[in-house]
């Protein structure tokens, strides 16, 4: 079973520190996806439940958040 978890990163932009959240799989980690932990947790839960292959994770994040990775 594939399991995805939420990772957390502290970033500093123009002197302001923010906590960003990303996804971690067995062999892949995507950091700095969103400032909204709940949204990333929901995405991690969906990806885990649907057993999404890690090779598709970047595309799913890009489609979900409109972020080119």
C-alpha positions as CSV (number, residue, x, y, z in Angstrom):
1,X,0.0,0.0,0.0
2,X,1.3,3.5,-0.9
3,X,1.4,5.9,1.9
4,X,1.9,9.6,1.6
5,X,2.6,11.9,4.5
6,X,2.8,15.7,4.9
7,X,6.3,17.3,5.3
8,X,6.9,20.7,6.8
9,X,9.5,23.3,5.8
10,X,10.3,26.7,7.3
11,X,11.1,29.4,4.6
12,X,12.0,33.0,5.0
13,X,10.9,35.5,2.4
14,X,11.8,39.2,2.8
15,X,12.4,38.6,6.5
16,X,9.1,36.8,7.2
17,X,9.2,33.2,8.2
18,X,6.5,30.9,6.9
19,X,5.7,27.3,7.4
20,X,5.0,25.4,4.1
21,X,3.8,21.9,3.6
22,X,4.5,19.2,1.0
23,X,4.2,15.5,0.4
24,X,6.5,12.7,1.1
25,X,6.2,9.2,-0.4
26,X,8.5,6.2,-0.2
27,X,11.1,7.5,-2.6
28,X,9.9,11.0,-3.5
29,X,9.5,14.3,-1.5
30,X,7.9,17.4,-2.8
31,X,8.3,20.4,-0.4
32,X,6.8,23.8,-0.4
33,X,3.5,23.0,-2.0
34,X,1.2,25.2,0.1
35,X,0.9,27.2,3.3
36,X,-2.4,25.4,4.0
37,X,-1.7,22.2,5.9
38,X,-5.3,20.9,5.8
39,X,-5.3,21.0,2.0
40,X,-2.0,19.1,1.7
41,X,-3.2,16.6,4.3
42,X,-6.3,16.0,2.2
43,X,-4.2,15.5,-0.9
44,X,-1.9,13.1,1.0
45,X,-5.0,11.1,2.2
46,X,-6.5,10.9,-1.3
47,X,-3.2,9.9,-2.9
48,X,-2.7,7.2,-0.2
49,X,-6.3,5.9,-0.5
50,X,-6.1,5.7,-4.3
51,X,-2.5,4.2,-4.1
52,X,-1.2,6.8,-6.6
53,X,2.1,5.8,-8.1
54,X,5.0,8.1,-7.2
55,X,5.7,8.6,-10.9
56,X,2.4,10.6,-11.1
57,X,2.8,12.6,-7.9
58,X,4.4,15.7,-9.5
59,X,1.6,15.8,-12.1
60,X,-1.1,15.5,-9.4
61,X,0.4,18.3,-7.4
62,X,0.7,20.5,-10.5
63,X,-2.9,19.8,-11.4
64,X,-4.1,20.3,-7.9
65,X,-2.3,23.6,-7.2
66,X,-1.4,24.9,-10.6
67,X,2.3,24.8,-9.6
68,X,4.9,23.9,-12.3
69,X,7.4,21.7,-10.6
